[in-house]
Amino acid sequence: MVPESHNLPVDCQLDARGLSCPLPLLKAKQALNSILSGQTLYVVATDAGSQRDFQRFAELSGHQLLASRELDGEFHYWLRKAD
């Protein structure tokens, strides 16, 4: 599921394709709660609003948005859980 062109480590994956706002972000928050500090969550979503949501969430939560990409109508995010 992770695009091969990105060499970022992934500890947990979340498929949020087909979910509308705010579900991709809510599911990502749940997934972040299940991983350890410093680990990376990879999320793929189809909701265009998720671009704004994930950027803002990272700014407010202290989690680090390592990368975000749009590829073939899907939005890919790599979030590192805050310490």
Order of alpha helices (4+ residues) and beta strands (2+ residues): beta-alpha-beta-alpha-beta-beta
